[in-house]
Amino acid sequence: MNVTVIHRVLIAGLLALLAAGCSGDMDDLMSYVDEVKARPGGRIEPLPQIKPYQTFSYKADARRSPFVQERGQATGQLAGGPKPDVRRPKEYLEGFPLDTLNMVGTLEREGRTYGLLQTQDGLVHRVLPGNYVGQNDGRVTRVLESGIEVEELVPDGIGGFFKRSAAIGLD
C-alpha cells in the first residue's frame, strides 16, 4: 500500500473516534434545559415613551457670525496695542525658541556689556539690548550678569499682540 493511503485511513479513523467521543451521555444537559424552560417567564418592562421632537427656530440674522472675523480684526486694528515690525530683517537667534537658548556668561568690551547665548548646536552668540531673540519677536531689554531680560510680542488670538516679559537665566 502507498504511504499516503495509509495516512488517509489513519486520519479518517482518528476523526471517527473523536466524533464518537463527542456524542456521549447528554441526559443531564437535556434535563437542565427542560428545567429552565419550565420556569415561569419574567415581566418585561414596557418601552419608555418617546417624546415628540420640538423644533427650534434659530433667528440670529442680525447678529455677527462667531465664525467670521470682523473687518480690521485680522490685522489687529481692533485689538490695538503693539505690533511686530514685519519689514525688519530677522536676526539669526530669532530662529530658536527661547527655552532652547542658554546664557553662558557676559562679556564687557568698550564699555558695553554683551550677553553670551549658546544655541543647541553649541555655538555662542553675543547679544546687546535691542537685539532680537526667540520666535515671538523677543527683544533684549537688559543684559545682567545673572540673566538676559527679553520682552516678547505674543499673539492674543484675535489678531492683535500683547507684550510678555521673559528671561534667560545664567546656567
One Martini backbone bead per residue (centre of mass of N, CA, C, O) as a GRO file, in nm:
protein
  171
    1MET     BB    1   0.100   0.034   0.015
    2ASN     BB    2   0.053   0.347   0.033
    3VAL     BB    3   0.136   0.605   0.243
    4THR     BB    4  -0.104   0.805   0.192
    5VAL     BB    5  -0.327   0.596   0.242
    6ILE     BB    6  -0.259   0.540   0.534
    7HIS     BB    7  -0.297   0.827   0.637
    8ARG     BB    8  -0.595   0.852   0.560
    9VAL     BB    9  -0.702   0.618   0.732
   10LEU     BB   10  -0.602   0.726   1.004
   11ILE     BB   11  -0.750   0.997   1.001
   12ALA     BB   12  -1.037   0.880   0.972
   13GLY     BB   13  -1.028   0.718   1.237
   14LEU     BB   14  -0.977   0.957   1.431
   15LEU     BB   15  -1.235   1.114   1.360
   16ALA     BB   16  -1.433   0.894   1.447
   17LEU     BB   17  -1.346   0.886   1.746
   18LEU     BB   18  -1.406   1.183   1.811
   19ALA     BB   19  -1.709   1.175   1.738
   20ALA     BB   20  -1.781   0.951   1.946
   21GLY     BB   21  -1.685   1.116   2.204
   22CYS     BB   22  -1.903   1.359   2.165
   23SER     BB   23  -2.162   1.142   2.190
   24GLY     BB   24  -2.252   1.137   2.470
   25ASP     BB   25  -2.398   1.186   2.764
   26MET     BB   26  -2.702   1.423   2.772
   27ASP     BB   27  -2.919   1.410   3.005
   28ASP     BB   28  -2.841   1.644   3.206
   29LEU     BB   29  -2.868   1.870   2.996
   30MET     BB   30  -3.165   1.822   2.915
   31SER     BB   31  -3.286   1.861   3.202
   32TYR     BB   32  -3.193   2.156   3.237
   33VAL     BB   33  -3.341   2.273   2.996
   34ASP     BB   34  -3.624   2.191   3.090
   35GLU     BB   35  -3.619   2.351   3.357
   36VAL     BB   36  -3.583   2.634   3.234
   37LYS     BB   37  -3.844   2.621   3.054
   38ALA     BB   38  -4.046   2.581   3.310
   39ARG     BB   39  -4.014   2.847   3.394
   40PRO     BB   40  -4.126   3.140   3.464
   41GLY     BB   41  -4.176   3.428   3.326
   42GLY     BB   42  -4.087   3.745   3.298
   43ARG     BB   43  -4.111   4.083   3.327
   44ILE     BB   44  -4.151   4.326   3.087
   45GLU     BB   45  -4.061   4.622   3.023
   46PRO     BB   46  -4.169   4.897   2.909
   47LEU     BB   47  -4.143   5.122   2.686
   48PRO     BB   48  -4.050   5.422   2.647
   49GLN     BB   49  -4.149   5.726   2.599
   50ILE     BB   50  -4.168   5.922   2.315
   51LYS     BB   51  -4.074   6.227   2.247
   52PRO     BB   52  -4.145   6.481   2.073
   53TYR     BB   53  -4.012   6.683   1.847
   54GLN     BB   54  -3.870   7.005   1.894
   55THR     BB   55  -3.850   7.281   1.735
   56PHE     BB   56  -3.591   7.526   1.635
   57SER     BB   57  -3.562   7.873   1.590
   58TYR     BB   58  -3.289   8.041   1.446
   59LYS     BB   59  -3.249   8.401   1.518
   60ALA     BB   60  -2.940   8.559   1.379
   61ASP     BB   61  -2.926   8.779   1.150
   62ALA     BB   62  -2.823   9.043   1.323
   63ARG     BB   63  -2.582   8.886   1.393
   64ARG     BB   64  -2.273   8.788   1.431
   65SER     BB   65  -2.046   8.573   1.332
   66PRO     BB   66  -1.826   8.352   1.503
   67PHE     BB   67  -1.665   8.260   1.212
   68VAL     BB   68  -1.621   8.569   1.145
   69GLN     BB   69  -1.424   8.821   1.080
   70GLU     BB   70  -1.373   9.127   1.135
   71ARG     BB   71  -1.295   9.415   1.036
   72GLY     BB   72  -0.951   9.442   1.148
   73GLN     BB   73  -0.890   9.183   1.313
   74ALA     BB   74  -0.661   9.054   1.134
   75THR     BB   75  -0.469   9.325   1.179
   76GLY     BB   76  -0.521   9.446   1.482
   77GLN     BB   77  -0.704   9.712   1.504
   78LEU     BB   78  -0.902   9.642   1.740
   79ALA     BB   79  -0.680   9.569   1.962
   80GLY     BB   80  -0.435   9.705   1.940
   81GLY     BB   81  -0.133   9.779   2.021
   82PRO     BB   82   0.117   9.595   1.953
   83LYS     BB   83   0.352   9.546   1.673
   84PRO     BB   84   0.521   9.393   1.448
   85ASP     BB   85   0.800   9.424   1.237
   86VAL     BB   86   0.786   9.303   0.910
   87ARG     BB   87   1.040   9.469   0.772
   88ARG     BB   88   1.233   9.343   0.951
   89PRO     BB   89   1.513   9.185   0.981
   90LYS     BB   90   1.611   8.886   1.070
   91GLU     BB   91   1.760   8.723   1.321
   92TYR     BB   92   1.924   8.442   1.405
   93LEU     BB   93   1.791   8.398   1.707
   94GLU     BB   94   1.484   8.376   1.586
   95GLY     BB   95   1.508   8.053   1.519
   96PHE     BB   96   1.475   8.021   1.836
   97PRO     BB   97   1.368   7.914   2.112
   98LEU     BB   98   1.404   8.031   2.427
   99ASP     BB   99   1.437   7.739   2.573
  100THR     BB  100   1.715   7.681   2.388
  101LEU     BB  101   1.853   7.910   2.531
  102ASN     BB  102   2.181   7.980   2.675
  103MET     BB  103   2.339   8.125   2.932
  104VAL     BB  104   2.716   8.168   2.968
  105GLY     BB  105   2.745   8.492   2.987
  106THR     BB  106   2.968   8.773   2.989
  107LEU     BB  107   3.077   9.080   2.806
  108GLU     BB  108   3.329   9.328   2.820
  109ARG     BB  109   3.326   9.601   2.570
  110GLU     BB  110   3.366   9.921   2.534
  111GLY     BB  111   3.135   9.962   2.774
  112ARG     BB  112   2.991   9.689   2.700
  113THR     BB  113   2.730   9.448   2.764
  114TYR     BB  114   2.735   9.117   2.689
  115GLY     BB  115   2.550   8.846   2.592
  116LEU     BB  116   2.580   8.487   2.620
  117LEU     BB  117   2.459   8.264   2.372
  118GLN     BB  118   2.351   7.924   2.349
  119THR     BB  119   2.301   7.685   2.132
  120GLN     BB  120   2.237   7.357   2.051
  121ASP     BB  121   2.509   7.350   1.862
  122GLY     BB  122   2.726   7.531   2.060
  123LEU     BB  123   2.697   7.816   1.987
  124VAL     BB  124   2.815   8.150   2.043
  125HIS     BB  125   2.633   8.455   2.121
  126ARG     BB  126   2.593   8.799   2.089
  127VAL     BB  127   2.416   9.039   2.303
  128LEU     BB  128   2.204   9.325   2.303
  129PRO     BB  129   2.026   9.573   2.351
  130GLY     BB  130   1.784   9.524   2.075
  131ASN     BB  131   1.796   9.248   2.025
  132TYR     BB  132   1.681   8.947   1.871
  133VAL     BB  133   1.487   8.675   2.021
  134GLY     BB  134   1.321   8.431   1.923
  135GLN     BB  135   0.977   8.359   1.794
  136ASN     BB  136   0.834   8.640   1.947
  137ASP     BB  137   0.977   8.910   1.911
  138GLY     BB  138   1.229   8.919   2.093
  139ARG     BB  139   1.358   9.175   2.308
  140VAL     BB  140   1.632   9.301   2.436
  141THR     BB  141   1.655   9.496   2.743
  142ARG     BB  142   1.864   9.327   2.935
  143VAL     BB  143   2.202   9.291   3.070
  144LEU     BB  144   2.301   9.058   3.300
  145GLU     BB  145   2.484   8.846   3.501
  146SER     BB  146   2.210   8.655   3.556
  147GLY     BB  147   2.070   8.773   3.284
  148ILE     BB  148   1.816   8.795   3.024
  149GLU     BB  149   1.598   9.035   2.914
  150VAL     BB  150   1.268   8.988   2.766
  151GLU     BB  151   1.043   9.110   2.503
  152GLU     BB  152   0.740   8.992   2.389
  153LEU     BB  153   0.526   8.917   2.102
  154VAL     BB  154   0.203   8.794   2.152
  155PRO     BB  155  -0.055   8.638   2.047
  156ASP     BB  156  -0.417   8.684   2.130
  157GLY     BB  157  -0.624   8.542   1.893
  158ILE     BB  158  -0.753   8.838   1.747
  159GLY     BB  159  -0.492   8.987   1.585
  160GLY     BB  160  -0.312   9.058   1.817
  161PHE     BB  161  -0.092   9.194   2.075
  162PHE     BB  162   0.135   9.114   2.350
  163LYS     BB  163   0.329   9.174   2.622
  164ARG     BB  164   0.613   8.966   2.733
  165SER     BB  165   0.802   8.856   2.988
  166ALA     BB  166   1.144   8.741   2.986
  167ALA     BB  167   1.407   8.493   3.066
  168ILE     BB  168   1.765   8.428   3.064
  169GLY     BB  169   1.950   8.224   3.241
  170LEU     BB  170   2.219   8.133   3.413
  171ASP     BB  171   2.402   7.827   3.415
   0.00000   0.00000   0.00000
